[in-house]
Amino acid sequence: MSANVEELVDELLADLPPATTPAKEFLGAQFDRGLAWLHYPKDCGGLGLTPKDQQLAQSRLAAAGAPISGVKNPIGYGMCAPTIVSHGTDQHKKRYLRPLFTAEEIWCQLFSEPGSGSDVASLSTRAVRDGDEWGLNGQKVWTTLAHLSKFGCSWPGPTPTSPNTRASRHS
């Protein structure tokens, strides 16, 4: 872990002692200082470093008793945030990543279907373009964290007329 990251972690812990700082406040400051996901770009709660730097910083924060974002929002933290960083617009990143990290907005997954469970390759839900918007056609059996969630993430299959339908089903 770079000396700069060690200094940033030390400053965060000194400025906001985990034992006396509300979790959302601590996690918000962690995000704002680029210590949320160190391997993410600077405008996404990171510093553009490596996953190893992330692991080392997170270990130091956990040892100090700091709250851990992924505990209250595991699907948002582990599945939705990487998708937003990789495929979202700058507006999406700015709107969703910080409250996702602080667990102010919980996310759920929208996978489980009759006959598929959570096997993403066999999902039958499809995205259908309707003008400037997309509609989802499908059925869910259960949704992890739905009762707590403000948002959900889904990875629907292509429409049957999509040129990539055959490739996506056979790759």
Sequence and secondary structure as in RCSB ss.txt:
>XXXX:A:sequence
MSANVEELVDELLADLPPATTPAKEFLGAQFDRGLAWLHYPKDCGGLGLTPKDQQLAQSRLAAAGAPISGVKNPI
GYGMCAPTIVSHGTDQHKKRYLRPLFTAEEIWCQLFSEPGSGSDVASLSTRAVRDGDEWGLNGQKVWTTLAHLSK
FGCSWPGPTPTSPNTRASRHS
>XXXX:A:secstr
  HHHHHHHHHHHHHS TTTS HHHHHHHHHHTT SSTTS GGGTS S  HHHHHHHHHHHHHTT   HHHH HH
IIIIIHHHHHHH  HHHHHHHHHHHHTTSS EEE   BTTTBT GGG   EEEEETTEEEEE   S  TTTTT S
EEE   B  TT TTHHHHHH 
